[in-house]
Amino acid sequence: MGIFSNILAKLGFGDDKKEVVAEAAPVAPAAVEAPVAAAPVAISAVDVVAKLEALAKANPEKLNWKVSIVDLLKLLSLDSSLAVRKELAAELGCPADKMGDSAQMNMWLHKTVLQKLAENGGNIPAELL
């Protein structure tokens, strides 16, 4: 499981999808051996902003997840070390020229993580993308 998968899991992406698929999958009689394909299930929107705001309110640190990848990772109780951020940047395809400058990499990484959350069904406001 990659680092981005951990971010998705912490925000609850896929939780309801697994339950719906499990409920929707028909049970084949024991005598029938043909594989039964589960019907595709639509991804439900995850209220990322509400979840992160709730975590921020409950957190004793003043974390600004809207602009900082470090704060976003801390808010999700994930490792925010430079090594982990570099690994996440590589996982998400960060350009090599940004990888050598941690500030540029962090800005790229923050924007890309929010874009990927939106692509996966998260409700990220346009001003954060």
LINTA-V113180 format. One record per backbone hydrogen bond with DSSP energy under -1.0 kcal/mol. CO is the residue of the C=O (numbers start at 1). NH is the residue of the N-H. Records with the same first field share a line. If there is no record, write none. Layout:
CO: NH + NH
This chain:
2: 6
3: 7
4: 8
5: 9
6: 10
7: 11
8: 13
9: 12
12: 15
14: 18
15: 19
16: 20
17: 21
18: 22
19: 23
20: 24
21: 25
29: 32
46: 48 + 123
47: 51
48: 52
49: 53
50: 54
51: 55
52: 56
53: 57
54: 58
55: 59
61: 63
64: 67 + 68
68: 72
69: 73
70: 74
71: 75
72: 76
73: 78
74: 77
81: 85
82: 86
83: 87
84: 88
85: 89
86: 90
87: 91
88: 92
89: 94
95: 98 + 99
98: 101
101: 105
102: 106
103: 107
104: 108
105: 109
106: 110
107: 111
108: 112
109: 113
110: 114
111: 115
112: 116
113: 117
114: 118
115: 119
116: 120
117: 122
118: 121
121: 46
122: 124
125: 128
126: 129
